[in-house]
Amino acid sequence: MIHCTHYDDNWVTDFRFISGVVLYFVGLSINIYSDNILLSLRKPNDREYYIPKGGLFEYITAANYFGEIVEWFGYAIATSTLPAFVFAIVTASYLGHRAYNHHRYYLEKFNDYPKSRKALIPLIF
């Protein structure tokens, strides 16, 4: 995805590259932490659904998706290429739709699901 861009030797010290890499690793951390919370919800052979708690799950239904979207936008900023931005936007659209559906499911399945929780973006959506 980066073959269409020429990078100067000083690109790795450019603000866009540094901020993109930082954003990427913030998203990666959110994603890994959230996935670990989800993995710890069920015991082996358990088919029951549980409400995730902790981390960004206190604010949003799909904290793992949020982390992945942050990762891809970090990558897009770091590379500053059109294909990377298109990929980030398409990923955000796809995961946003999935997050919305997960959110609706949790609201229907669990009477005690926190009504203040948003689907994907804390305090917004």
VMD Tcl script that draws the C-alpha trace (Angstrom):
set ca {
  {0.00 0.00 0.00}
  {2.96 2.36 0.20}
  {4.56 1.71 -3.18}
  {2.88 4.79 -4.68}
  {4.68 7.24 -2.40}
  {8.25 8.41 -2.20}
  {9.55 9.07 1.29}
  {12.45 11.41 1.98}
  {15.24 10.26 4.27}
  {13.86 12.42 7.07}
  {10.33 10.96 6.85}
  {10.77 8.97 10.08}
  {11.21 12.25 11.97}
  {8.18 13.89 10.32}
  {5.27 14.73 12.64}
  {2.82 12.73 10.49}
  {4.93 9.59 10.69}
  {5.58 9.87 14.43}
  {1.97 10.71 15.33}
  {0.69 7.93 13.07}
  {2.97 5.36 14.67}
  {1.96 6.51 18.16}
  {-1.72 6.34 17.18}
  {-1.17 2.88 15.69}
  {0.32 1.56 18.93}
  {-2.41 3.18 21.03}
  {-5.00 1.40 18.87}
  {-3.06 -1.85 19.05}
  {-2.96 -1.64 22.85}
  {-6.71 -0.96 23.02}
  {-7.39 -3.85 20.64}
  {-5.23 -6.38 22.52}
  {-6.54 -5.32 25.94}
  {-10.15 -5.48 24.74}
  {-9.66 -8.86 23.06}
  {-8.22 -10.22 26.31}
  {-11.30 -9.01 28.19}
  {-13.53 -10.77 25.66}
  {-11.48 -13.96 25.82}
  {-11.74 -14.07 29.60}
  {-15.55 -13.88 29.56}
  {-16.16 -17.53 28.71}
  {-14.87 -20.80 30.06}
  {-14.11 -23.66 27.62}
  {-17.31 -25.13 26.10}
  {-19.39 -22.26 27.48}
  {-21.98 -21.00 24.98}
  {-23.46 -18.25 27.14}
  {-23.03 -14.55 26.31}
  {-21.80 -12.13 28.96}
  {-21.56 -8.37 29.21}
  {-17.93 -7.25 28.84}
  {-16.67 -4.99 31.63}
  {-13.48 -3.00 32.03}
  {-11.35 -0.80 29.80}
  {-13.26 0.96 27.05}
  {-16.08 -1.56 27.42}
  {-17.33 0.72 30.19}
  {-18.11 3.29 27.47}
  {-18.63 1.36 24.23}
  {-19.88 -2.04 23.12}
  {-17.14 -2.74 20.58}
  {-13.91 -1.58 22.23}
  {-11.89 -4.09 20.21}
  {-13.28 -2.69 16.94}
  {-12.54 0.84 18.10}
  {-8.93 -0.17 18.76}
  {-8.61 -1.70 15.30}
  {-10.00 1.41 13.63}
  {-7.55 3.59 15.57}
  {-4.74 1.27 14.42}
  {-5.62 1.60 10.75}
  {-6.00 5.38 10.92}
  {-2.62 5.52 12.65}
  {-1.16 3.48 9.79}
  {-2.82 5.76 7.25}
  {-1.41 8.87 8.91}
  {2.06 7.32 9.23}
  {2.18 6.34 5.56}
  {0.14 9.30 4.28}
  {-1.06 7.36 1.25}
  {-4.47 7.39 -0.37}
  {-4.80 3.57 -0.36}
  {-4.10 3.47 3.38}
  {-6.74 6.13 4.08}
  {-9.27 4.35 1.86}
  {-8.56 1.10 3.70}
  {-8.99 2.83 7.08}
  {-12.30 4.37 5.99}
  {-13.63 1.10 4.58}
  {-12.56 -0.74 7.74}
  {-14.24 1.89 9.93}
  {-17.45 1.60 7.89}
  {-17.49 -2.19 8.08}
  {-16.61 -2.41 11.78}
  {-18.96 0.49 12.57}
  {-21.86 -1.47 11.09}
  {-20.86 -4.59 13.03}
  {-20.49 -2.58 16.25}
  {-23.97 -1.12 15.79}
  {-25.45 -4.60 15.31}
  {-23.59 -5.96 18.36}
  {-24.84 -3.00 20.38}
  {-28.46 -3.59 19.37}
  {-28.11 -7.30 20.18}
  {-26.73 -6.61 23.66}
  {-29.51 -4.10 24.36}
  {-32.13 -6.67 23.33}
  {-30.56 -9.68 25.10}
  {-29.57 -8.11 28.41}
  {-32.08 -6.08 30.42}
  {-29.24 -4.80 32.60}
  {-27.04 -3.71 29.68}
  {-25.80 -0.16 30.41}
  {-28.01 2.25 28.47}
  {-25.29 4.92 28.54}
  {-22.88 2.75 26.55}
  {-22.42 3.72 22.94}
  {-21.72 1.30 20.08}
  {-18.27 2.33 18.84}
  {-17.12 5.85 19.68}
  {-17.15 6.84 23.37}
  {-19.86 9.42 24.19}
  {-20.80 9.82 20.50}
  {-21.95 6.68 18.60}
}
mol new
graphics top color blue
foreach p $ca { graphics top sphere $p radius 0.5 }
foreach p [lrange $ca 0 end-1] q [lrange $ca 1 end] { graphics top cylinder $p $q radius 0.2 }
display resetview
